[in-house]
Amino acid sequence: MNHAVVRLSDLATVIRSKNAGPFLVTLDVFFKDEGTFKAVRDSEAITGKVIAEAYRIREDDIEEITFFEPAAVLKITLKRWVSSAAPGDTDVFGAQQHVPLMNLCVLV
């Protein structure tokens, strides 16, 4: 079986981030198809350690990593480093936090 290292953005139709309340951000990866979703899920390439390194956070700051099969979506919930709209917050809506995930490479 041939494997390839591919950027997550090349495997998805949409990668986005959004607030999940004032203290959390959710990252969503909508895969192109069920086969791609299963290949990434089964590769076990998306781990707490990998996400923590990509976002330069502690693994403890990851609330959840879920592969949601009915929609072929990967959902990752992170603690916000600054609560939404607090002094120092640079992204009130959490809508600009998906870029490290887009550039993440996985072996599938």
Sequence and secondary structure as in RCSB ss.txt:
>XXXX:A:sequence
MNHAVVRLSDLATVIRSKNAGPFLVTLDVFFKDEGTFKAVRDSEAITGKVIAEAYRIREDDIEEITFFEPAAVLK
ITLKRWVSSAAPGDTDVFGAQQHVPLMNLCVLV
>XXXX:A:secstr
    EEEGGGTEEEEEEEESSTTEEEEEEEESSHHHHHHHHHHT   HHHHHHHHT  GGGEEEEEEEGGGTEEE
EEEE SS TTSTT S TT TT  HHHHT EEE 
